[in-house]
Amino acid sequence: MKLADIRLNYSKHTLEEAASGSNPAELFRLWLKDAFDANVSEPSAMVLSTVSERNRPSSRVVLLKGFDGGKFLFYSNYNSRKGKEIESNQFVSLLFFWPELERQVRVEGVVCRESAESSDNYFNSRPLESRIGAIISPQSEVVEGREILEKRFGEILAQKEAAQLNRPDYWGGYVVDPEVFEFWQGRPGRLHDRIRFRKDQEAWVRERLAP
Ligand SMILES: Cc1cc2nc3c(=O)[nH]c(=O)nc-3n(C[C@H](O)[C@H](O)[C@H](O)COP(=O)(O)O)c2cc1C
């Protein structure tokens, strides 16, 4: 395998101004639906990037759990590395890559916590094992080994009848309010389509970017 020689020619779709419309949330909805309809693997997976207090960026995959009112919802541990970084810097980016459709969507925005009530509702809807996992895992902390996690998991599972298994206050939803969207569609000859929407006051400004 010679990495330098690996390149694909993209030709499946196009993204013209007329088809982009004036509302990026609507276009995102269409593209997300296309990803589900095309049976891509993990269509709702997105790369979340945060920046630390010391200006060090870091990225990881999380799952999109809602897209209402044009805002992106995901769930995580508030004490995790990402949680701490969000605490000190609310600016984040999201990235969706759907290779089967030759598409990428970049989002930049401001993140805040979802209401406790909505997080409770979502937490209570999760399967028992996912709830236990969220409760027992000190996400992003160094642990001695798997055994300690499995032991805690087993203990809670064993007493689940007695245990309430309420959402712990260190776990819940985050909502990203976007300021910029960029829709990227692969095209032949590296002349890819890039349509950016940026928020200016309350209006979306649509622009084409060079590939
Ligand atoms: C496909 C996939 C989906 C994931 N979904 C989530 C998620 O929804 N929430 C989450 O906290 N971590 C999720 N993870 C794990 C994160 O990538 C990451 O390991 C974890 O959140 C710890 O990140 P941090 O230490 O930077 O805070 C997912 C990982 C993968 C590969």
The ligand as a Gaussian input file, in Angstrom:
#p B3LYP/6-31G(d) Opt

LIG

0 1
 C      -19.120000       5.321000      16.991000
 C      -18.813000       5.947000      18.343000
 C      -19.831000       6.571000      19.042000
 C      -19.575000       7.172000      20.275000
 N      -20.575000       7.859000      20.903000
 C      -20.313000       8.525000      22.055000
 C      -21.298000       9.360000      22.643000
 O      -22.422000       9.534000      22.124000
 N      -20.993000       9.986000      23.812000
 C      -19.748000       9.843000      24.402000
 O      -19.529000      10.434000      25.455000
 N      -18.792000       9.096000      23.852000
 C      -19.029000       8.440000      22.680000
 N      -18.047000       7.682000      22.086000
 C      -16.726000       7.579000      22.772000
 C      -15.910000       8.852000      22.491000
 O      -15.358000       8.801000      21.187000
 C      -14.779000       9.060000      23.524000
 O      -13.972000       7.905000      23.610000
 C      -15.309000       9.375000      24.918000
 O      -16.436000      10.235000      24.869000
 C      -14.224000      10.014000      25.795000
 O      -13.777000      11.202000      25.185000
 P      -12.969000      12.326000      26.022000
 O      -12.006000      11.595000      26.915000
 O      -12.271000      13.154000      24.986000
 O      -13.969000      13.133000      26.811000
 C      -18.274000       7.101000      20.838000
 C      -17.240000       6.477000      20.113000
 C      -17.509000       5.919000      18.886000
 C      -16.373000       5.308000      18.101000

